[in-house]
Amino acid sequence: VTEVRAMRGTAGLGLDLDNQNIVRRISPGSMAEQQGLLHVGDVILEVDGQTLRGGVANGGQSVPQVMAPGQPAYRFKIYRPPFDESRQAALSKDIMSTQRLQAIADGETMARGASAKTNYVSHGGR
C-alpha cells in the first residue's frame, strides 16, 4: 500500500474506474498519464483520508462520490498488485473512451445495442 498525490488537470484526472475502484484505463494525454503515479490495475483504497471500503460493488463508496469537485490535487492511498501483463490488458479491454461516452450522452451516436432510453452518467472534471 502506498500513497500518491495526483494533480488535477483542467479536464480532471483522466481515470476510468470500475465499481471496485480499480483503475481500468488512463486517458491518453491526461494529467494522470503525464504524472505516471497511477497505473491500470491500481486499487484506490482512500481519497484524501476517506476510506472507500472496497467500492460500490462491496457496499462502499466510489472515488467520484468522495472527491471534492475542483480541487487542484487529491491524495490517494492505493494498493498496486504485482504486475501481470495479461491482467492489465484484460482490465483495459472494452473500455470506451471518454470522448465516445460524451458523444453518446450528447445523442450524436448510439452505443451498439443501446436503446434511446439509455442514460450515461459522467463525473467529468474530478
C-alpha positions as CSV (number, residue, x, y, z in Angstrom):
1,V,0.0,0.0,0.0
2,T,1.3,3.4,-1.0
3,E,0.2,7.0,-1.0
4,V,0.3,9.3,-4.0
5,R,-0.6,13.0,-4.5
6,A,-2.1,13.4,-8.0
7,M,-2.6,16.8,-9.6
8,R,-5.9,17.5,-11.4
9,G,-5.8,18.9,-14.9
10,T,-8.4,21.2,-16.5
11,A,-10.3,18.1,-17.7
12,G,-9.9,16.2,-14.4
13,L,-7.5,13.3,-13.7
14,G,-8.3,11.1,-16.7
15,L,-9.1,7.8,-14.9
16,D,-11.7,5.2,-15.7
17,L,-12.5,3.1,-12.7
18,D,-14.8,0.1,-12.1
19,N,-17.2,-0.4,-9.2
20,Q,-14.4,-1.7,-7.0
21,N,-12.3,1.5,-7.6
22,I,-9.8,-0.4,-9.7
23,V,-8.1,1.8,-12.4
24,R,-9.3,0.3,-15.7
25,R,-7.9,2.9,-18.1
26,I,-5.9,6.1,-18.1
27,S,-6.9,8.5,-20.8
28,P,-4.1,9.3,-23.2
29,G,-2.7,12.8,-22.7
30,S,-4.5,13.2,-19.3
31,M,-2.9,14.5,-16.2
32,A,-2.8,11.0,-14.7
33,E,-0.9,9.8,-17.7
34,Q,1.5,12.8,-17.6
35,Q,2.3,12.3,-13.9
36,G,2.7,8.5,-14.1
37,L,1.7,7.9,-10.5
38,L,-1.3,5.7,-11.1
39,H,-1.4,2.6,-13.2
40,V,-4.0,0.3,-14.7
41,G,-4.8,-2.3,-12.1
42,D,-4.2,0.0,-9.1
43,V,-6.9,-0.3,-6.4
44,I,-7.8,3.1,-4.9
45,L,-8.4,2.5,-1.1
46,E,-8.8,6.1,0.1
47,V,-9.2,9.6,-1.3
48,D,-8.0,12.5,0.9
49,G,-8.2,10.3,4.0
50,Q,-11.8,8.9,3.2
51,T,-11.9,5.1,3.1
52,L,-13.8,3.7,0.2
53,R,-14.4,0.2,1.8
54,G,-14.0,-1.7,-1.5
55,G,-16.2,0.4,-3.7
56,V,-19.8,0.3,-4.6
57,A,-19.6,-3.4,-5.5
58,N,-18.8,-4.2,-1.9
59,G,-21.2,-1.7,-0.1
60,G,-18.6,1.1,0.0
61,Q,-18.2,4.3,-2.0
62,S,-16.9,5.2,-5.4
63,V,-14.0,7.6,-6.0
64,P,-16.2,10.3,-7.5
65,Q,-18.6,10.1,-4.5
66,V,-15.9,11.2,-2.1
67,M,-13.8,13.6,-4.3
68,A,-14.4,17.2,-3.7
69,P,-15.0,18.8,-7.1
70,G,-12.4,21.2,-8.5
71,Q,-9.6,20.6,-6.0
72,P,-6.2,21.1,-7.6
73,A,-4.8,17.8,-6.2
74,Y,-6.0,14.6,-4.5
75,R,-4.2,12.3,-2.1
76,F,-4.8,8.6,-2.9
77,K,-3.9,5.6,-0.9
78,I,-3.5,2.7,-3.4
79,Y,-2.8,-1.0,-3.5
80,R,-0.7,-2.0,-6.5
81,P,-0.9,-5.7,-7.2
82,P,2.1,-7.4,-8.6
83,F,2.5,-6.6,-12.3
84,D,0.8,-9.1,-14.6
85,E,0.7,-8.1,-18.3
86,S,-2.3,-10.3,-19.1
87,R,-4.3,-8.9,-16.2
88,Q,-3.5,-5.3,-17.1
89,A,-4.6,-6.0,-20.7
90,A,-7.9,-7.6,-19.5
91,L,-8.7,-4.6,-17.3
92,S,-8.4,-2.2,-20.2
93,K,-10.3,-4.4,-22.7
94,D,-13.6,-3.0,-24.0
95,I,-13.3,0.4,-22.2
96,M,-15.0,3.2,-24.1
97,S,-13.1,6.4,-24.4
98,T,-14.3,9.5,-22.6
99,Q,-14.9,11.2,-25.9
100,R,-17.1,8.3,-27.2
101,L,-19.1,8.3,-24.0
102,Q,-19.7,12.0,-24.3
103,A,-20.8,11.7,-27.9
104,I,-23.3,9.0,-26.8
105,A,-24.5,11.2,-24.0
106,D,-24.9,14.1,-26.4
107,G,-27.0,11.9,-28.7
108,E,-24.6,12.0,-31.5
109,T,-24.3,8.3,-31.8
110,M,-25.7,5.2,-30.0
111,A,-23.7,2.5,-28.4
112,R,-24.0,-0.8,-30.0
113,G,-27.2,-2.4,-28.7
114,A,-28.2,0.6,-26.7
115,S,-31.8,1.9,-26.7
116,A,-32.8,5.6,-26.9
117,K,-33.8,5.4,-23.2
118,T,-30.2,4.5,-22.1
119,N,-28.7,7.2,-19.8
120,Y,-25.0,7.7,-19.5
121,V,-23.5,9.5,-16.5
122,S,-20.1,11.0,-16.4
123,H,-18.2,12.5,-13.4
124,G,-16.2,14.9,-15.6
125,G,-13.8,17.3,-14.2
126,R,-12.9,15.5,-11.0
